Amino acid sequence: METRQKATEEHLKKMDKDLSNLGLDYYTLSSKTDSSNKVLKSMYCKQDRVEELLQDMNSKYESIVAMMARLNMAQNDQRNNQVEGVNSGTEVQNTDLGHRSNSNQRGLGERITYAKLPKLNFPMFGGDNLREWVKKSNKYFQLPKRLKN
């Protein structure tokens, strides 16, 4: 009986030790779970911040695209006005007409753009009706004003 009692006591001590180890394991596991939850919460906060920054960048990108479109339209309008000025006989001070544009990229694939000028249909003189020919051809020339003496 004594040996049986001794074996039971040893078995109980072993079970107590296992139970205390199990308690320590549970405590360690719960602390790791808490730290994992904190890490997950911080990751969610960072993800939310990244999403906010992406939305902000997207709105800025859209505003830049809209601004570029407005600038492109303004440049096209300016070019059209310059071409109309050339057609109407007024002086246009544009040094870039027919020259390389400074706004283009340089290097490989370099492009040269020219202002589009309309085709001029200068009237041919057939030998008859001189007054009508002079009237039609006057729109292509400007005569200097003469000073009165």
Contacts in CASP RR format, 6 or more apart in sequence:
PFRMAT RR
TARGET T0000
AUTHOR 0000-0000-0000
METHOD contacts of the structure
MODEL  1
METRQKATEEHLKKMDKDLSNLGLDYYTLSSKTDSSNKVLKSMYCKQDRV
EELLQDMNSKYESIVAMMARLNMAQNDQRNNQVEGVNSGTEVQNTDLGHR
SNSNQRGLGERITYAKLPKLNFPMFGGDNLREWVKKSNKYFQLPKRLKN
79 115 0 8 1.000
79 116 0 8 1.000
82 92 0 8 1.000
82 94 0 8 1.000
82 97 0 8 1.000
82 115 0 8 1.000
83 115 0 8 1.000
83 116 0 8 1.000
83 117 0 8 1.000
83 118 0 8 1.000
85 92 0 8 1.000
86 92 0 8 1.000
86 117 0 8 1.000
86 118 0 8 1.000
87 118 0 8 1.000
89 139 0 8 1.000
89 142 0 8 1.000
94 115 0 8 1.000
96 102 0 8 1.000
96 115 0 8 1.000
97 114 0 8 1.000
97 115 0 8 1.000
97 117 0 8 1.000
98 114 0 8 1.000
98 115 0 8 1.000
99 114 0 8 1.000
100 112 0 8 1.000
100 113 0 8 1.000
101 112 0 8 1.000
101 113 0 8 1.000
104 110 0 8 1.000
104 111 0 8 1.000
104 112 0 8 1.000
104 113 0 8 1.000
105 111 0 8 1.000
120 140 0 8 1.000
122 137 0 8 1.000
122 140 0 8 1.000
123 133 0 8 1.000
123 136 0 8 1.000
123 137 0 8 1.000
125 133 0 8 1.000
126 133 0 8 1.000
127 133 0 8 1.000
END
